[in-house]
Amino acid sequence: MFQIYREESYNRRYKVVYFTELNEHNKETEINRAMAGEYFFDGFLIETHKEEAKAIIDRVLTRLNDGEAIGADEFERELAGYLA
């Protein structure tokens, strides 16, 4: 499972957290950051195509952080074959 959120801090960057990849050392911090941010999108990735999906997520985050207006529906279309 992952979640895309926008930071509430001054720079308001979009970020992703992959909940299934957190460990005991970073779990609480990362979940708190995501919950404090502005929700954008979440979902579950198909395990066999996870790395490809993460590359797409990274590209879309770059576009969002560069100021491109992308809605959650467009983001979902980009990941259509990778969501469980």
Biopython code that builds the backbone (N, CA, C, O; Angstrom):
import numpy as np
from Bio.PDB.StructureBuilder import StructureBuilder

atoms = [
    (1, "MET", "N", (0.848, -1.179, 0.000)),
    (1, "MET", "CA", (0.000, 0.000, 0.000)),
    (1, "MET", "C", (0.894, 1.244, 0.000)),
    (1, "MET", "O", (1.962, 1.271, 0.612)),
    (2, "PHE", "N", (0.422, 2.259, -0.703)),
    (2, "PHE", "CA", (1.144, 3.514, -0.758)),
    (2, "PHE", "C", (0.164, 4.670, -0.641)),
    (2, "PHE", "O", (-1.042, 4.505, -0.825)),
    (3, "GLN", "N", (0.701, 5.835, -0.332)),
    (3, "GLN", "CA", (-0.106, 7.049, -0.300)),
    (3, "GLN", "C", (0.715, 8.198, -0.845)),
    (3, "GLN", "O", (1.890, 8.357, -0.514)),
    (4, "ILE", "N", (0.078, 8.997, -1.686)),
    (4, "ILE", "CA", (0.661, 10.230, -2.186)),
    (4, "ILE", "C", (0.044, 11.357, -1.369)),
    (4, "ILE", "O", (-1.171, 11.404, -1.178)),
    (5, "TYR", "N", (0.883, 12.254, -0.893)),
    (5, "TYR", "CA", (0.382, 13.378, -0.114)),
    (5, "TYR", "C", (1.217, 14.610, -0.429)),
    (5, "TYR", "O", (2.309, 14.525, -0.991)),
    (6, "ARG", "N", (0.669, 15.747, -0.051)),
    (6, "ARG", "CA", (1.388, 17.011, -0.221)),
    (6, "ARG", "C", (1.754, 17.519, 1.157)),
    (6, "ARG", "O", (0.905, 17.617, 2.043)),
    (7, "GLU", "N", (3.017, 17.840, 1.329)),
    (7, "GLU", "CA", (3.484, 18.329, 2.623)),
    (7, "GLU", "C", (2.746, 19.598, 3.028)),
    (7, "GLU", "O", (2.382, 20.420, 2.187)),
    (8, "GLU", "N", (2.538, 19.738, 4.311)),
    (8, "GLU", "CA", (1.913, 20.945, 4.844)),
    (8, "GLU", "C", (2.946, 22.036, 5.115)),
    (8, "GLU", "O", (2.571, 23.173, 5.403)),
    (9, "SER", "N", (4.232, 21.719, 5.030)),
    (9, "SER", "CA", (5.277, 22.699, 5.313)),
    (9, "SER", "C", (5.340, 23.758, 4.215)),
    (9, "SER", "O", (4.546, 23.738, 3.275)),
    (10, "TYR", "N", (6.274, 24.663, 4.340)),
    (10, "TYR", "CA", (6.376, 25.807, 3.437)),
    (10, "TYR", "C", (6.609, 25.435, 1.980)),
    (10, "TYR", "O", (6.178, 26.166, 1.090)),
    (11, "ASN", "N", (7.283, 24.312, 1.711)),
    (11, "ASN", "CA", (7.578, 23.995, 0.309)),
    (11, "ASN", "C", (6.464, 23.220, -0.390)),
    (11, "ASN", "O", (6.431, 23.172, -1.619)),
    (12, "ARG", "N", (5.543, 22.607, 0.375)),
    (12, "ARG", "CA", (4.335, 21.960, -0.159)),
    (12, "ARG", "C", (4.631, 20.949, -1.267)),
    (12, "ARG", "O", (3.888, 20.878, -2.246)),
    (13, "ARG", "N", (5.695, 20.174, -1.130)),
    (13, "ARG", "CA", (6.063, 19.178, -2.129)),
    (13, "ARG", "C", (5.205, 17.939, -1.999)),
    (13, "ARG", "O", (4.759, 17.587, -0.906)),
    (14, "TYR", "N", (4.975, 17.274, -3.132)),
    (14, "TYR", "CA", (4.272, 15.997, -3.139)),
    (14, "TYR", "C", (5.272, 14.899, -2.822)),
    (14, "TYR", "O", (6.412, 14.922, -3.287)),
    (15, "LYS", "N", (4.828, 13.940, -2.025)),
    (15, "LYS", "CA", (5.684, 12.824, -1.620)),
    (15, "LYS", "C", (4.876, 11.541, -1.637)),
    (15, "LYS", "O", (3.646, 11.562, -1.679)),
    (16, "VAL", "N", (5.580, 10.432, -1.605)),
    (16, "VAL", "CA", (4.941, 9.123, -1.524)),
    (16, "VAL", "C", (5.503, 8.388, -0.319)),
    (16, "VAL", "O", (6.682, 8.515, 0.012)),
    (17, "VAL", "N", (4.643, 7.620, 0.325)),
    (17, "VAL", "CA", (5.088, 6.715, 1.379)),
    (17, "VAL", "C", (4.561, 5.326, 1.016)),
    (17, "VAL", "O", (3.377, 5.147, 0.733)),
    (18, "TYR", "N", (5.456, 4.364, 1.032)),
    (18, "TYR", "CA", (5.101, 2.966, 0.779)),
    (18, "TYR", "C", (5.002, 2.291, 2.148)),
    (18, "TYR", "O", (6.013, 1.907, 2.734)),
    (19, "PHE", "N", (3.793, 2.154, 2.642)),
    (19, "PHE", "CA", (3.581, 1.642, 3.993)),
    (19, "PHE", "C", (4.149, 0.244, 4.191)),
    (19, "PHE", "O", (4.632, -0.083, 5.275)),
    (20, "THR", "N", (4.096, -0.576, 3.160)),
    (20, "THR", "CA", (4.580, -1.951, 3.285)),
    (20, "THR", "C", (6.096, -2.044, 3.353)),
    (20, "THR", "O", (6.631, -3.110, 3.658)),
    (21, "GLU", "N", (6.797, -0.956, 3.079)),
    (21, "GLU", "CA", (8.254, -0.962, 3.112)),
    (21, "GLU", "C", (8.828, -0.291, 4.356)),
    (21, "GLU", "O", (10.045, -0.193, 4.508)),
    (22, "LEU", "N", (7.957, 0.166, 5.235)),
    (22, "LEU", "CA", (8.428, 0.819, 6.458)),
    (22, "LEU", "C", (8.904, -0.224, 7.460)),
    (22, "LEU", "O", (8.433, -1.361, 7.469)),
    (23, "ASN", "N", (9.843, 0.186, 8.300)),
    (23, "ASN", "CA", (10.315, -0.704, 9.359)),
    (23, "ASN", "C", (10.084, -0.027, 10.708)),
    (23, "ASN", "O", (9.551, 1.081, 10.770)),
    (24, "GLU", "N", (10.475, -0.676, 11.750)),
    (24, "GLU", "CA", (10.232, -0.150, 13.096)),
    (24, "GLU", "C", (10.937, 1.185, 13.349)),
    (24, "GLU", "O", (10.496, 1.968, 14.190)),
    (25, "HIS", "N", (12.013, 1.442, 12.635)),
    (25, "HIS", "CA", (12.787, 2.670, 12.856)),
    (25, "HIS", "C", (12.154, 3.901, 12.217)),
    (25, "HIS", "O", (12.326, 5.012, 12.718)),
    (26, "ASN", "N", (11.426, 3.719, 11.118)),
    (26, "ASN", "CA", (10.878, 4.887, 10.426)),
    (26, "ASN", "C", (9.356, 4.880, 10.312)),
    (26, "ASN", "O", (8.770, 5.843, 9.817)),
    (27, "LYS", "N", (8.725, 3.827, 10.755)),
    (27, "LYS", "CA", (7.284, 3.676, 10.575)),
    (27, "LYS", "C", (6.477, 4.839, 11.152)),
    (27, "LYS", "O", (5.679, 5.452, 10.444)),
    (28, "GLU", "N", (6.679, 5.138, 12.409)),
    (28, "GLU", "CA", (5.887, 6.168, 13.071)),
    (28, "GLU", "C", (6.108, 7.543, 12.439)),
    (28, "GLU", "O", (5.147, 8.276, 12.206)),
    (29, "THR", "N", (7.346, 7.893, 12.165)),
    (29, "THR", "CA", (7.668, 9.191, 11.576)),
    (29, "THR", "C", (7.035, 9.359, 10.204)),
    (29, "THR", "O", (6.420, 10.388, 9.923)),
    (30, "GLU", "N", (7.182, 8.358, 9.352)),
    (30, "GLU", "CA", (6.662, 8.454, 7.985)),
    (30, "GLU", "C", (5.134, 8.477, 7.959)),
    (30, "GLU", "O", (4.537, 9.223, 7.183)),
    (31, "ILE", "N", (4.512, 7.680, 8.788)),
    (31, "ILE", "CA", (3.042, 7.675, 8.843)),
    (31, "ILE", "C", (2.541, 9.019, 9.350)),
    (31, "ILE", "O", (1.568, 9.554, 8.820)),
    (32, "ASN", "N", (3.184, 9.565, 10.359)),
    (32, "ASN", "CA", (2.779, 10.876, 10.878)),
    (32, "ASN", "C", (2.923, 11.971, 9.824)),
    (32, "ASN", "O", (2.062, 12.844, 9.720)),
    (33, "ARG", "N", (3.994, 11.934, 9.048)),
    (33, "ARG", "CA", (4.177, 12.920, 7.975)),
    (33, "ARG", "C", (3.057, 12.822, 6.939)),
    (33, "ARG", "O", (2.499, 13.831, 6.507)),
    (34, "ALA", "N", (2.745, 11.589, 6.552)),
    (34, "ALA", "CA", (1.694, 11.388, 5.552)),
    (34, "ALA", "C", (0.336, 11.843, 6.077)),
    (34, "ALA", "O", (-0.440, 12.466, 5.352)),
    (35, "MET", "N", (0.058, 11.534, 7.322)),
    (35, "MET", "CA", (-1.238, 11.904, 7.902)),
    (35, "MET", "C", (-1.362, 13.413, 8.123)),
    (35, "MET", "O", (-2.468, 13.954, 8.103)),
    (36, "ALA", "N", (-0.240, 14.089, 8.332)),
    (36, "ALA", "CA", (-0.255, 15.538, 8.526)),
    (36, "ALA", "C", (-0.372, 16.280, 7.197)),
    (36, "ALA", "O", (-0.754, 17.450, 7.166)),
    (37, "GLY", "N", (-0.042, 15.600, 6.102)),
    (37, "GLY", "CA", (-0.081, 16.228, 4.791)),
    (37, "GLY", "C", (-1.469, 16.226, 4.190)),
    (37, "GLY", "O", (-2.423, 15.707, 4.769)),
    (38, "GLU", "N", (-1.554, 16.815, 3.022)),
    (38, "GLU", "CA", (-2.805, 16.895, 2.267)),
    (38, "GLU", "C", (-2.910, 15.651, 1.385)),
    (38, "GLU", "O", (-2.074, 15.429, 0.509)),
    (39, "TYR", "N", (-3.929, 14.854, 1.621)),
    (39, "TYR", "CA", (-4.128, 13.609, 0.877)),
    (39, "TYR", "C", (-4.285, 13.892, -0.612)),
    (39, "TYR", "O", (-4.939, 14.858, -1.007)),
    (40, "PHE", "N", (-3.665, 13.024, -1.447)),
    (40, "PHE", "CA", (-3.823, 13.128, -2.896)),
    (40, "PHE", "C", (-4.333, 11.827, -3.506)),
    (40, "PHE", "O", (-5.291, 11.836, -4.279)),
    (41, "PHE", "N", (-3.690, 10.697, -3.159)),
    (41, "PHE", "CA", (-4.063, 9.414, -3.769)),
    (41, "PHE", "C", (-3.473, 8.291, -2.941)),
    (41, "PHE", "O", (-2.428, 8.457, -2.312)),
    (42, "ASP", "N", (-4.148, 7.137, -2.940)),
    (42, "ASP", "CA", (-3.562, 5.940, -2.318)),
    (42, "ASP", "C", (-4.007, 4.703, -3.078)),
    (42, "ASP", "O", (-4.941, 4.748, -3.879)),
    (43, "GLY", "N", (-3.329, 3.607, -2.815)),
    (43, "GLY", "CA", (-3.696, 2.366, -3.480)),
    (43, "GLY", "C", (-2.741, 1.242, -3.135)),
    (43, "GLY", "O", (-1.818, 1.391, -2.334)),
    (44, "PHE", "N", (-2.997, 0.118, -3.768)),
    (44, "PHE", "CA", (-2.178, -1.077, -3.610)),
    (44, "PHE", "C", (-1.574, -1.409, -4.962)),
    (44, "PHE", "O", (-2.265, -1.391, -5.981)),
    (45, "LEU", "N", (-0.287, -1.712, -4.970)),
    (45, "LEU", "CA", (0.408, -2.068, -6.205)),
    (45, "LEU", "C", (0.453, -3.578, -6.384)),
    (45, "LEU", "O", (0.589, -4.324, -5.415)),
    (46, "ILE", "N", (0.339, -4.019, -7.627)),
    (46, "ILE", "CA", (0.509, -5.433, -7.943)),
    (46, "ILE", "C", (1.979, -5.772, -7.713)),
    (46, "ILE", "O", (2.866, -5.126, -8.272)),
    (47, "GLU", "N", (2.227, -6.762, -6.909)),
    (47, "GLU", "CA", (3.598, -7.097, -6.488)),
    (47, "GLU", "C", (4.525, -7.378, -7.667)),
    (47, "GLU", "O", (5.685, -6.966, -7.645)),
    (48, "THR", "N", (4.039, -8.065, -8.686)),
    (48, "THR", "CA", (4.906, -8.446, -9.805)),
    (48, "THR", "C", (5.348, -7.261, -10.663)),
    (48, "THR", "O", (6.321, -7.371, -11.409)),
    (49, "HIS", "N", (4.653, -6.139, -10.566)),
    (49, "HIS", "CA", (4.997, -4.959, -11.366)),
    (49, "HIS", "C", (5.300, -3.752, -10.481)),
    (49, "HIS", "O", (5.211, -2.608, -10.928)),
    (50, "LYS", "N", (5.652, -4.010, -9.245)),
    (50, "LYS", "CA", (5.840, -2.938, -8.273)),
    (50, "LYS", "C", (6.928, -1.945, -8.681)),
    (50, "LYS", "O", (6.724, -0.738, -8.553)),
    (51, "GLU", "N", (8.048, -2.404, -9.155)),
    (51, "GLU", "CA", (9.155, -1.512, -9.513)),
    (51, "GLU", "C", (8.788, -0.611, -10.693)),
    (51, "GLU", "O", (9.147, 0.567, -10.707)),
    (52, "GLU", "N", (8.079, -1.154, -11.678)),
    (52, "GLU", "CA", (7.624, -0.341, -12.805)),
    (52, "GLU", "C", (6.654, 0.732, -12.323)),
    (52, "GLU", "O", (6.733, 1.885, -12.748)),
    (53, "ALA", "N", (5.743, 0.352, -11.440)),
    (53, "ALA", "CA", (4.764, 1.296, -10.895)),
    (53, "ALA", "C", (5.450, 2.390, -10.092)),
    (53, "ALA", "O", (5.059, 3.555, -10.176)),
    (54, "LYS", "N", (6.456, 2.038, -9.322)),
    (54, "LYS", "CA", (7.179, 3.034, -8.534)),
    (54, "LYS", "C", (7.893, 4.035, -9.441)),
    (54, "LYS", "O", (8.001, 5.211, -9.094)),
    (55, "ALA", "N", (8.374, 3.589, -10.587)),
    (55, "ALA", "CA", (9.006, 4.504, -11.543)),
    (55, "ALA", "C", (7.973, 5.481, -12.104)),
    (55, "ALA", "O", (8.273, 6.662, -12.284)),
    (56, "ILE", "N", (6.769, 5.003, -12.379)),
    (56, "ILE", "CA", (5.695, 5.878, -12.859)),
    (56, "ILE", "C", (5.327, 6.879, -11.778)),
    (56, "ILE", "O", (5.155, 8.064, -12.065)),
    (57, "ILE", "N", (5.205, 6.419, -10.539)),
    (57, "ILE", "CA", (4.884, 7.305, -9.425)),
    (57, "ILE", "C", (5.941, 8.390, -9.296)),
    (57, "ILE", "O", (5.608, 9.561, -9.112)),
    (58, "ASP", "N", (7.203, 8.017, -9.389)),
    (58, "ASP", "CA", (8.289, 9.007, -9.302)),
    (58, "ASP", "C", (8.184, 10.056, -10.403)),
    (58, "ASP", "O", (8.378, 11.246, -10.152)),
    (59, "ARG", "N", (7.877, 9.618, -11.620)),
    (59, "ARG", "CA", (7.745, 10.564, -12.741)),
    (59, "ARG", "C", (6.577, 11.529, -12.515)),
    (59, "ARG", "O", (6.697, 12.728, -12.768)),
    (60, "VAL", "N", (5.452, 10.998, -12.038)),
    (60, "VAL", "CA", (4.291, 11.859, -11.804)),
    (60, "VAL", "C", (4.561, 12.822, -10.652)),
    (60, "VAL", "O", (4.148, 13.980, -10.710)),
    (61, "LEU", "N", (5.245, 12.363, -9.611)),
    (61, "LEU", "CA", (5.598, 13.259, -8.505)),
    (61, "LEU", "C", (6.487, 14.393, -8.992)),
    (61, "LEU", "O", (6.319, 15.534, -8.562)),
    (62, "THR", "N", (7.415, 14.105, -9.869)),
    (62, "THR", "CA", (8.278, 15.140, -10.438)),
    (62, "THR", "C", (7.445, 16.164, -11.187)),
    (62, "THR", "O", (7.657, 17.369, -11.050)),
    (63, "ARG", "N", (6.497, 15.681, -11.979)),
    (63, "ARG", "CA", (5.630, 16.596, -12.722)),
    (63, "ARG", "C", (4.807, 17.466, -11.766)),
    (63, "ARG", "O", (4.689, 18.675, -11.968)),
    (64, "LEU", "N", (4.240, 16.847, -10.730)),
    (64, "LEU", "CA", (3.454, 17.593, -9.746)),
    (64, "LEU", "C", (4.314, 18.647, -9.054)),
    (64, "LEU", "O", (3.899, 19.796, -8.902)),
    (65, "ASN", "N", (5.503, 18.251, -8.641)),
    (65, "ASN", "CA", (6.392, 19.175, -7.932)),
    (65, "ASN", "C", (6.962, 20.258, -8.838)),
    (65, "ASN", "O", (7.446, 21.281, -8.353)),
    (66, "ASP", "N", (6.910, 20.042, -10.144)),
    (66, "ASP", "CA", (7.313, 21.069, -11.110)),
    (66, "ASP", "C", (6.163, 22.017, -11.429)),
    (66, "ASP", "O", (6.317, 22.938, -12.232)),
    (67, "GLY", "N", (5.010, 21.794, -10.801)),
    (67, "GLY", "CA", (3.883, 22.704, -10.965)),
    (67, "GLY", "C", (2.813, 22.267, -11.937)),
    (67, "GLY", "O", (1.836, 22.988, -12.139)),
    (68, "GLU", "N", (2.972, 21.102, -12.547)),
    (68, "GLU", "CA", (1.955, 20.633, -13.490)),
    (68, "GLU", "C", (0.688, 20.252, -12.725)),
    (68, "GLU", "O", (0.753, 19.619, -11.672)),
    (69, "ALA", "N", (-0.449, 20.640, -13.262)),
    (69, "ALA", "CA", (-1.737, 20.322, -12.630)),
    (69, "ALA", "C", (-2.190, 18.935, -13.080)),
    (69, "ALA", "O", (-2.626, 18.747, -14.216)),
    (70, "ILE", "N", (-2.081, 17.980, -12.178)),
    (70, "ILE", "CA", (-2.488, 16.603, -12.455)),
    (70, "ILE", "C", (-3.507, 16.219, -11.392)),
    (70, "ILE", "O", (-3.243, 16.356, -10.198)),
    (71, "GLY", "N", (-4.653, 15.746, -11.815)),
    (71, "GLY", "CA", (-5.677, 15.315, -10.875)),
    (71, "GLY", "C", (-5.491, 13.863, -10.488)),
    (71, "GLY", "O", (-4.760, 13.122, -11.144)),
    (72, "ALA", "N", (-6.156, 13.463, -9.422)),
    (72, "ALA", "CA", (-6.071, 12.085, -8.956)),
    (72, "ALA", "C", (-6.570, 11.113, -10.017)),
    (72, "ALA", "O", (-6.056, 9.999, -10.118)),
    (73, "ASP", "N", (-7.573, 11.517, -10.816)),
    (73, "ASP", "CA", (-8.095, 10.635, -11.857)),
    (73, "ASP", "C", (-7.052, 10.378, -12.943)),
    (73, "ASP", "O", (-6.938, 9.253, -13.430)),
    (74, "GLU", "N", (-6.296, 11.397, -13.326)),
    (74, "GLU", "CA", (-5.226, 11.220, -14.310)),
    (74, "GLU", "C", (-4.109, 10.343, -13.743)),
    (74, "GLU", "O", (-3.558, 9.490, -14.438)),
    (75, "PHE", "N", (-3.790, 10.569, -12.475)),
    (75, "PHE", "CA", (-2.772, 9.755, -11.815)),
    (75, "PHE", "C", (-3.186, 8.287, -11.827)),
    (75, "PHE", "O", (-2.368, 7.406, -12.090)),
    (76, "GLU", "N", (-4.452, 8.032, -11.542)),
    (76, "GLU", "CA", (-4.961, 6.655, -11.542)),
    (76, "GLU", "C", (-4.871, 6.040, -12.935)),
    (76, "GLU", "O", (-4.551, 4.858, -13.063)),
    (77, "ARG", "N", (-5.145, 6.812, -13.973)),
    (77, "ARG", "CA", (-5.028, 6.300, -15.346)),
    (77, "ARG", "C", (-3.581, 5.927, -15.653)),
    (77, "ARG", "O", (-3.329, 4.924, -16.320)),
    (78, "GLU", "N", (-2.634, 6.724, -15.174)),
    (78, "GLU", "CA", (-1.202, 6.433, -15.405)),
    (78, "GLU", "C", (-0.823, 5.082, -14.798)),
    (78, "GLU", "O", (0.018, 4.363, -15.338)),
    (79, "LEU", "N", (-1.451, 4.745, -13.674)),
    (79, "LEU", "CA", (-1.126, 3.505, -12.949)),
    (79, "LEU", "C", (-2.112, 2.378, -13.214)),
    (79, "LEU", "O", (-2.087, 1.365, -12.515)),
    (80, "ALA", "N", (-2.970, 2.529, -14.196)),
    (80, "ALA", "CA", (-4.084, 1.602, -14.411)),
    (80, "ALA", "C", (-3.690, 0.126, -14.392)),
    (80, "ALA", "O", (-4.383, -0.671, -13.759)),
    (81, "GLY", "N", (-2.643, -0.254, -15.038)),
    (81, "GLY", "CA", (-2.261, -1.666, -15.101)),
    (81, "GLY", "C", (-1.444, -2.151, -13.920)),
    (81, "GLY", "O", (-1.033, -3.311, -13.884)),
    (82, "TYR", "N", (-1.204, -1.275, -12.953)),
    (82, "TYR", "CA", (-0.321, -1.604, -11.843)),
    (82, "TYR", "C", (-1.017, -1.623, -10.485)),
    (82, "TYR", "O", (-0.418, -2.009, -9.481)),
    (83, "LEU", "N", (-2.269, -1.208, -10.458)),
    (83, "LEU", "CA", (-3.010, -1.175, -9.196)),
    (83, "LEU", "C", (-3.765, -2.476, -8.967)),
    (83, "LEU", "O", (-4.359, -3.048, -9.881)),
    (84, "ALA", "N", (-3.722, -2.921, -7.725)),
    (84, "ALA", "CA", (-4.434, -4.164, -7.366)),
    (84, "ALA", "C", (-5.887, -3.869, -7.124)),
    (84, "ALA", "O", (-6.657, -4.777, -6.811)),
]
sb = StructureBuilder()
sb.init_structure("model")
sb.init_model(0)
sb.init_chain("A")
sb.init_seg("    ")
for serial, (resi, resn, name, xyz) in enumerate(atoms, 1):
    if name == "N":
        sb.init_residue(resn, " ", resi, " ")
    sb.init_atom(name, np.array(xyz, "f"), 0.0, 1.0, " ", f" {name:<3s}", serial, name[0])
structure = sb.get_structure()
